[in-house]
Amino acid sequence: MKTFIFTAAIALSLAACQQAEDAPEVDMPASENEAAQDTQQMVDKAVEMADAEKAAEKAADNMGNHDAVMKAMQAETRPEADLKDDALRKTADVLVFTGVSAGMTVVDLEAGSGYYTELFSRIVGENGKVIMQNPQRFDAFIKPEVFEARLGKDGERLKNVTHIRGNFDVLDVPDASADLVTWFLGPHELWLKDEDGALTLGAPDDVYAEIYRVLKPGGKFIALDHKAAPGSPATTGGTTHRIDPVHILASAEKAGFVFKKDSDVLANPADNYDIQVFDSKVRRKTDRFLHMYVKPAK
């Protein structure tokens, strides 16, 4: 009896399933079906266009000034010593990252002998301007003849370059006049102290406020420096000549900048953060960070 009931239950279940499978589908009216298909096609097209736009923006961001950068780097009149440095510095990648282009006004902080100044000069062209900045304290190791060789007698070699001297917190640059401010391998210098233990190149908060002041709304600030170990105090800038990038981020954001992006093009995870950057074991192969900040448009 139990067998009969069990068998009957199975039969009824199978019949119910079969009926469900055989049940006719409810057709959507043709007009509604077409409308749904049109809507889906529109959504798919919108997604496709958004993806393409993002890809185009990324390509433009990465390659927008590539041709101008390469033309400047390949100029026949560049100094031989500069040409030998290009590969080690990964100069093309750095300049593409900055977005420097024709007609810009660029402030090259702590420009040293002017390696990047010359390239900026060539890229911005006759309608652009480059302000080459160095603290006067650097005269101890950069002689006047070095600057004359770079700029030419009376500045005739790089005519769109002006060389200014002074600390980083007092820049002889008009308000909101620069499109781009760069500071390569220099932000850590703010923590260098004299024999009395005083900071000599400008108070950090004042320096970042000054950079913010000279930039146009929408202008960019590029910071490149040697990395210190994560969690290190900012004062390592005055000892190992390294700095934890979080201190640059904090100072820039306090001044009003917005972090835009970074690059690991100069990263070297094999670096030893405990060694001063001038030590032969790490010299010119330190782990370096590259940041871009933007002054918000008003």
Secondary structure by P-SEA (a helix, b strand, c coil): caaaaaaaaaaaaaaaaaaaaacccccccaaaaaaaaaaaaaaaaaaaaaaaaaaaaaaaaaccaaaaaaaaaacccccaaaaaaccccaaaaaaaaaccccbbbbbbccccccaaaaaaaaaacccbbbbbbbcccccccccaaaaaaaccccccccccbbbbbccccccccccccccbbbbccccccccccccccccccccaaaaaaaaaaaccccbbbbbbbcccccccccccccccccccaaaaaaaaaaacccccccccccccccccccccccccccccccbbbbbbbbcccc
